[in-house]
């Protein structure tokens, strides 16, 4: 019953953007809930890492999380329980995974961690929580390279905790997929191939990810300004760099990971199929922005999500991507103007 309902919702989502409807007829199938924006590292290109003063820091309470899940689980397909912080710093984090994954509506759950301060109890909890995908962020295979971006991190601790996770998975016969995410920068691009070999040795897949220096600044400014300010972080090898450094724009074709993205500038479907919920209940169209009042769609603790989903701001965002007349300016307008996405 629940699976049929979710399948029908997916069809409504697709129909909504194909018919160019600014008022959605389907509900989002991809949900991100941030359990906390506190972090134990100081990554220099992350708003949290640099101590963004415009951000209110805090922890999502378990009862609040349950309230959100109870409201979205009838149509949500995949739930990401992480975003701008280290999720394990929220002591209710494991219970959140258990509640969502064991919910009668069976939401697929994912999270991403740096593993610097995870406890043995949390390792066991993660592996036995029915979590579907656990991604570990490791951007280097030596301490010197790793800590250039993951400032405050200890690579030996991370690898030891990764080994414990893999052992626990075998011990408890867990189906959780453990995978390694490696963001490629100029300072670590020479270690990509060695990292692939190490991942194979651990028996886990590795995802090679493109760097996005100062994403907040890019969306509020321009790709050209980002390259001028943070270009030293971008890889020299064009294989790993999605930007045309000479002309200061996105490449028209960029091959990465397992395939070729032939049109990096393409129609964005996010306002029809996904949403981001901050630890304090604020709703944003995606995780690219998470604090700015002008981009906030509403708050799930103050109003029904369905009212937010087809409220004035969400409708305005969809109109901007559909290139329809609209008086409001949302983050979708800025993103489109800076060349990240095209209109339909």
PyMOL commands that set and color helices and strands:
alter all, ss='L'
color gray80, all
select helices_A, chain A and resi 2-18+62-72+87-89+93-101+120-127+143-149+155-171+189-202+215-220+223-233+270-273+293-295+305-309+312-321+331-337
alter helices_A, ss='H'
color red, helices_A
select strands_A, chain A and resi 30-33+78-80+108-113+133-137+177-184+205-210+243-244+249-250+254-256+259-261+266-267+274-277+282-284+298-299+341-342
alter strands_A, ss='S'
color yellow, strands_A
deselect
rebuild
show_as cartoon
